[in-house]
């Protein structure tokens, strides 16, 4: 990758060109008729590319390869770094470094996407994806110098990508011994050539999932190299150090909350019942303005020719339903995880190092917030597969419209969800074992985690079976 950097840059600009065509051209074309197919209509083709292939399989790539998409193919990353090369070069402000942006940006983008029906209409795609890209370029023009400041702090999916990449079996790792030796003797006795790490990762700590896997630093100081690792390593071994409340919020209230609400409302009978009750109450009380359908398309879905129009009530209920789903699921998951965390502290003592199968566990008595956040990271496989299943529902809908056989989908979903549950259980056991002072505490914490998985699985049972 380092030797063929110029070829990689060429591929990046090809992706940028294709991305621009697929989000701009369909937005200025008439909406396709029902008879249109992906092989004879660019709008249908772009819909399938973005929501049928791109988003679900980019998520899958994070787990399989790490953040190679970010470092090699992402058009926003390419454009923000390019803009930064010629921009103002301002220092990064404190407000941008706030740790809550990955959660807030993911939640706001997910909700707004549902407000404008981003999966169905090219103008909505232009606003959501194109708006994000314009934002990335503006940040590049203002801050840093040849850096990806947008990707580091403000990208709506940066937090999700970082969580999923913690499971990847590949990473660029640093040899501490070689690094120290290079400081004493230089690189092969010559001056060390600096490396531009565009995503602002400290090269000496590049083992983390913040790395974009672009390969530019490979061989730097004869200390950095691509290596394989256990897929549990970053969660189990490094999770306590990296765990944060914002990661937990993104997992429980974002990926297992807001995202589920976005997938649910279109098929939920509860949503319909609430809408009927509220609309009836408004009519009975002669409050008619919420039933008007005059909202512009960039606020709420408005396509009269397609018989698809949101009233102000419809749009407000979509937002409320997604937020309520996040509150209910996220709080239920957090409560059970908190109970498991408390159980892990039973019978503990003041923190002392212990060697448990080389884990170097800590027995902390009572409540430990850091332990809770570490324990919650075991849900990453389940949350990731859940979002993948939700996104591939669009894939399957498009394939069904094109008369492809999708009878295998139900079994495939069950297998994927089952494997994700087993993976999460394994991570939870490895994490809990580091903290449990006794087998009783370990068993109790794992029982709580099983309940947590059942709560998360119920969302997909409702969507794919019950409804």
C-alpha positions, -999 to 999 in steps of 0.1 A, spaced: 0 0 0 28 24 7 47 16 -25 16 19 -46 3 51 -29 -1 69 -62 -23 42 -75 -44 43 -44 -49 80 -48 -60 74 -83 -86 49 -71 -98 74 -45 -106 100 -72 -124 74 -93 -146 67 -63 -151 104 -58 -162 108 -94 -186 78 -92 -200 90 -59 -207 125 -74 -225 111 -104 -246 88 -83 -258 114 -58 -261 144 -82 -275 130 -115 -305 111 -101 -315 141 -80 -320 162 -112 -337 134 -131 -375 126 -130 -384 99 -104 -384 65 -120 -417 46 -128 -426 14 -111 -414 -5 -141 -378 8 -139 -350 -16 -130 -315 -10 -119 -300 -21 -152 -321 5 -172 -325 34 -148 -297 53 -131 -319 64 -101 -328 28 -92 -292 17 -98 -279 44 -75 -305 35 -48 -293 -1 -49 -256 9 -48 -260 32 -18 -285 13 3 -283 -22 -10 -246 -26 -12 -226 4 0 -238 10 35 -244 -26 48 -212 -40 33 -190 -10 44 -201 -19 79 -192 -55 72 -158 -45 59 -150 -27 93 -153 -60 111 -133 -80 84 -106 -56 74 -106 -26 98 -111 9 85 -97 2 50 -128 19 36 -120 51 54 -84 52 45 -86 40 9 -120 44 -6 -142 69 13 -149 99 -9 -155 123 20 -121 114 35 -105 120 1 -122 154 -3 -117 167 32 -80 159 31 -76 174 -4 -94 206 8 -72 207 39 -41 208 17 -51 242 3 -72 255 32 -67 279 60 -48 255 83 -65 267 115 -60 248 147 -88 225 158 -111 242 182 -120 228 216 -157 225 207 -149 201 179 -129 178 202 -160 171 223 -163 134 228 -201 133 222 -201 142 185 -200 106 172 -232 98 192 -250 131 184 -240 131 147 -251 95 142 -284 101 160 -292 134 141 -283 119 107 -303 88 113 -334 107 124 -332 132 96 -327 105 70 -361 90 81 -377 124 80 -369 129 43 -371 91 33 -335 89 23 -337 53 13 -363 60 -13 -357 94 -29 -326 108 -47 -331 144 -35 -330 132 0 -298 113 -8 -283 145 -22 -292 165 10 -280 138 35 -249 124 18 -241 155 -3 -246 177 27 -222 156 48 -197 158 20 -200 196 17 -195 198 55 -164 176 52 -149 199 26 -157 230 46 -140 216 77 -111 206 55 -108 241 41 -108 256 76 -88 233 99 -56 213 98 -31 209 70 -35 178 48 -56 162 76 -89 145 79 -103 166 108 -139 159 97 -133 121 98 -116 123 132 -143 144 150 -175 151 130 -182 122 106 -217 108 115 -205 72 112 -170 76 127 -181 63 161 -199 33 146 -169 25 124 -145 28 154 -166 4 174 -168 -22 147 -132 -19 137 -122 -30 173 -133 -65 161 -111 -66 130 -84 -93 128 -59 -69 111 -41 -38 124 -9 -18 120 11 -25 151 41 -7 166 72 -25 179 82 -5 210 117 -19 209 122 -10 173 107 25 179 131 32 208 160 19 188 152 42 159 154 72 183 189 62 193 203 53 159 180 68 134 163 48 106 192 27 91 215 55 103 197 81 82 173 109 90 138 96 98 113 108 72 81 121 88 48 105 80 16 125 75 -11 106 94 -42 122 80 -67 109 106 -45 123 134 -36 91 151 -4 92 172 18 68 153 32 53 184 -3 43 195 -15 32 161 -28 -2 173 -62 12 180 -93 12 157 -89 49 151 -63 39 124 -77 42 88 -55 15 75 -41 36 47 -6 20 49 13 53 47 32 46 79 41 10 71 78 5 79 81 39 96 112 37 119 113 0 111 87 -2 139 52 -2 122 39 -32 103 7 -49 93 -2 -78 115 -30 -101 125 -45 -102 159 -73 -119 178 -107 -103 171 -112 -101 208 -80 -83 216 -90 -47 214 -123 -52 233 -110 -75 260 -74 -65 265 -76 -28 258 -113 -21 264 -109 -9 300 -84 18 289 -105 29 259 -140 25 274 -160 57 276 -196 67 284 -200 81 249 -192 47 234 -218 31 256 -243 57 246 -237 51 210 -241 13 214 -272 13 236 -290 45 226 -277 48 191 -271 15 173 -295 -4 196 -319 25 200 -323 52 174 -313 29 145 -339 3 156 -366 30 158 -357 40 122 -360 4 110 -392 -2 130 -416 26 124 -424 17 88 -436 -18 98 -449 -11 133 -486 -15 140 -480 5 172 -469 35 151 -501 33 131 -523 30 162 -506 60 178 -511 80 146 -548 72 145 -553 81 181 -535 114 179 -551 124 146 -585 117 160 -578 138 191 -566 167 169 -597 165 147 -621 163 177 -604 194 192 -604 213 159 -566 215 157 -560 210 120 -526 225 112 -506 193 122 -526 175 95 -514 198 67 -490 183 42 -473 215 31 -439 208 46 -411 211 20 -394 178 9 -361 187 26 -379 188 60 -405 160 57 -411 136 28 -432 154 1 -437 137 -32 -474 140 -42 -469 124 -76 -458 93 -58 -487 95 -32 -460 98 -5 -465 129 16 -458 134 53 -481 157 73 -465 177 101 -481 150 124 -465 122 104 -430 137 106 -433 146 143 -445 110 151 -415 95 132 -391 116 152 -410 109 185 -412 71 177 -374 69 171 -365 89 202 -390 68 223 -376 36 209 -341 47 218 -352 57 253 -370 24 260 -344 0 245 -314 20 256 -326 24 292 -336 -12 295 -303 -24 281 -284 0 304 -303 -11 335 -296 -48 330 -259 -41 321 -257 -19 352 -270 -48 373 -244 -71 358 -217 -46 365 -229 -44 402 -229 -82 405 -193 -83 392 -183 -61 422 -198 -85 448 -172 -101 470 -145 -78 456 -118 -59 474 -97 -29 468 -83 -31 432 -54 -55 430 -37 -71 400 -43 -108 395 -33 -131 368 -63 -150 354 -52 -168 324 -28 -139 317 -57 -114 318 -43 -93 346 -78 -88 360 -88 -62 386 -112 -71 414 -128 -38 422 -154 -38 449 -189 -24 444 -198 -1 415 -173 7 388 -183 30 359 -153 21 339 -161 -16 343 -196 -9 331 -184 7 299 -159 -21 294 -186 -47 298 -209 -29 274 -184 -32 246 -192 -69 244 -224 -59 227 -205 -46 196 -210 -77 175 -248 -79 183 -252 -41 176 -232 -43 144 -251 -73 130 -284 -56 140 -277 -25 120 -265 -47 91 -298 -67 92 -318 -34 92 -299 -20 62 -301 -52 42 -339 -51 46 -336 -24 19 -313 -47 -1 -339 -74 0 -368 -51 -9 -350 -39 -40 -341 -75 -50 -378 -86 -45 -389 -57 -67 -366 -71 -93 -381 -105 -89 -351 -122 -73 -357 -151 -50 -352 -140 -14 -368 -170 5 -334 -177 21 -334 -143 38 -352 -154 70 -328 -183 77 -298 -161 68 -309 -135 93 -314 -161 121 -279 -175 115 -262 -141 115 -280 -130 146 -272 -163 163 -235 -160 155 -235 -124 167 -251 -134 200 -225 -161 205 -197 -137 197 -210 -112 221 -214 -138 248 -178 -149 243 -166 -113 246 -187 -107 277 -173 -138 293 -138 -128 286 -144 -93 300 -164 -104 330 -137 -129 340 -112 -101 343 -133 -85 371 -153 -113 388 -141 -121 423 -159 -154 423 -177 -179 401 -210 -167 416 -204 -131 405 -193 -143 370 -224 -164 366 -247 -136 378 -231 -111 354 -234 -135 325 -270 -141 333 -276 -104 331 -258 -103 298 -280 -130 284 -311 -109 293 -294 -80 276 -291 -100 244 -327 -111 246 -339 -75 248 -318 -65 218 -330 -96 199 -366 -88 206 -363 -58 183 -355 -80 153 -381 -106 163 -407 -79 162 -395 -66 129 -390 -98 110 -414 -122 126 -441 -107 147 -450 -77 125 
